[in-house]
């Protein structure tokens, strides 16, 4: 059986358990691979157990963020910049007091 190399961010299909998971961490010093299943469960394998798994590479599922409880509304591309209603606030014209030793630029 060919061993799949665990790469963080890679998706695999366990052929025996018929479950998909993503590799979320690889600790070479400890010899462990941490994975997160599609439902959100996290599991850890040692490298010897990893080499015994019947795996095939897989494409990330469309709802890959489901395990992290993310929705399409949480997509960072949709962030809006927060702009104050008025740039002419009287507080904007107040200058801070200077303290000895801190304004020596």
C-alpha positions, 0 to 999 in steps of 0.5 A: 500500500502506498503511503500518502505524505501528510501535508497540512491543508491536504484532504484525504479519503479513508477508504476503510472508514469512508470518511474525509478529513483534512490534515491540520497539523504535522509534528515531526518531532513527536511523530504525529499527524492531527486531522479534522474530519468533515463533521468537526471531530479532531483526531491524531495518528502517529506516523506508524499508524498513518502509514497503515491507513488506506488513503486516497487524496481528495478534493476539499468539499464544497462545505469544507468550513462546516467543521469549523462552524463557518458559513458563507457569511463568515467569508473574509472577502465580505468584510466591510470597512468600518467608517466613522459617520463624521470625520469632523468630530471635535474629539479628532482635533484634540492633541494628546498631552506630551510626556517627558521621555515619550515625545523625543523623536 
